[in-house]
Amino acid sequence: MIPTRMLAAALLVAAPLAAQTPAGHDSTAARDSAATTLMREVFSYEGGGRDPFASLLRSGDVRPLMGDLRLLAIYFDGQYPGRSVAVLRDITTQKRYQVKPGEILGRLKVTQIRPRDITFTVQEFGFEHQETLTLAKQEESQ
């Protein structure tokens, strides 16, 4: 008697499924296609990426620092100031720079060259300010 009850329950469950299957299709194929419609998002982390403790500034972008530069000479063109040239030396690396107005050294942009000084626009942390280097006064020999 128990097996007939189970058989009757199975028929009651299978009857609505058979009614949903279109003509000419197998009911097992319909169940298989319903199982494949399940979509699942997959995420895989492969590691790598940027070291969060490493500086975002490359060392070449930072140097030369304003405090490390010495103004050695200025070749000033009074008729065409845009052609003036300033000679600078980085005292930490002993590197020499010849710059004209508009040139960029790291975070320093040459704004203006005058007969005795040079003005830079310094970019630091999203802000800009100007700093000036002046030629050292030459001692006159008597």
C-alpha positions in Angstrom: 0.0 0.0 0.0 2.8 2.4 0.7 4.4 1.9 -2.7 1.1 2.9 -4.4 0.8 6.1 -2.4 4.3 7.0 -3.5 3.5 6.2 -7.1 0.4 8.4 -6.9 2.3 11.3 -5.4 4.9 11.0 -8.2 2.2 11.1 -10.8 0.7 14.1 -9.3 4.0 15.9 -9.4 4.9 14.7 -12.9 1.5 15.6 -14.5 2.0 19.4 -14.3 5.5 19.1 -15.6 4.3 17.1 -18.6 1.6 19.7 -19.3 4.3 22.4 -19.5 6.5 20.6 -22.0 5.7 21.7 -25.6 4.7 19.1 -28.1 7.6 17.3 -29.7 10.0 17.9 -26.8 11.2 15.4 -24.3 10.5 16.3 -20.7 14.0 15.4 -19.6 15.4 17.9 -22.2 13.2 20.6 -20.7 14.6 19.9 -17.2 18.2 20.0 -18.5 17.7 23.3 -20.2 16.2 24.8 -17.1 19.3 23.7 -15.1 21.6 25.4 -17.5 19.9 28.8 -17.3 21.4 29.2 -13.8 23.9 32.1 -14.1 26.5 32.6 -11.4 29.0 35.5 -11.1 32.6 34.4 -10.6 35.4 36.5 -9.1 39.0 35.5 -8.9 41.7 37.6 -7.2 45.2 36.9 -8.5 47.1 39.2 -6.2 49.8 41.5 -7.4 49.1 45.2 -8.1 50.7 48.1 -6.5 52.5 48.0 -3.2 50.3 50.3 -1.0 53.3 51.4 1.0 55.4 52.5 -2.0 55.6 56.2 -2.8 53.4 57.4 -5.6 56.1 59.8 -6.6 59.0 58.5 -8.6 62.4 59.8 -7.4 63.0 61.4 -10.8 59.8 63.4 -10.4 60.9 64.9 -7.1 64.5 65.9 -7.9 66.0 68.4 -8.0 64.8 70.0 -4.8 64.8 73.7 -4.5 67.2 73.7 -1.5 69.7 71.6 -3.4 70.0 74.0 -6.4 72.7 76.7 -6.7 72.6 79.4 -9.3 76.0 79.5 -11.0 75.4 82.0 -13.9 72.8 83.8 -15.9 73.2 84.7 -19.5 70.5 87.4 -19.8 69.2 88.6 -23.2 67.7 92.0 -22.6 66.2 92.3 -26.1 64.6 88.8 -26.0 64.2 87.6 -22.3 62.8 84.3 -23.5 66.2 83.4 -24.9 67.9 84.0 -21.5 69.7 81.0 -20.0 70.4 80.1 -16.3 73.0 77.6 -15.2 72.2 75.7 -12.1 74.0 72.9 -10.2 72.4 70.3 -7.9 74.8 70.1 -5.0 73.7 66.6 -4.0 74.2 64.9 -7.4 76.6 67.5 -8.9 74.3 67.5 -12.0 74.4 70.7 -14.0 71.3 72.2 -15.6 71.0 74.9 -18.3 67.4 76.1 -18.3 65.3 78.7 -20.2 61.9 80.2 -19.3 59.2 77.6 -19.4 61.4 74.5 -18.9 60.5 72.0 -16.2 62.9 70.4 -13.7 61.0 67.8 -11.7 58.4 69.8 -9.8 60.0 73.2 -10.6 59.0 75.2 -13.6 61.2 78.1 -14.7 58.9 81.1 -14.7 61.3 84.0 -15.3 65.0 84.8 -15.7 66.2 88.2 -14.8 69.8 89.6 -14.8 70.5 88.6 -11.2 67.9 85.9 -10.3 65.6 83.1 -11.5 62.0 82.5 -10.4 60.5 79.0 -10.2 56.9 77.9 -9.8 57.0 75.0 -7.4 54.2 72.4 -7.5 53.7 70.6 -4.2 50.7 68.5 -3.2 48.4 70.2 -5.7 49.4 73.8 -4.7 51.8 76.1 -6.5 54.0 78.8 -5.1 57.0 80.8 -6.4 60.5 80.8 -5.2 63.5 82.7 -6.4 67.2 81.9 -6.5 69.7 84.8 -6.6 73.2 84.9 -7.8 75.8 85.1 -5.0 77.4 88.5 -4.8 80.8 88.6 -6.2 83.5 90.2 -4.1 85.2 93.0 -5.9 89.0 92.9 -5.7 90.7 96.2 -5.0 
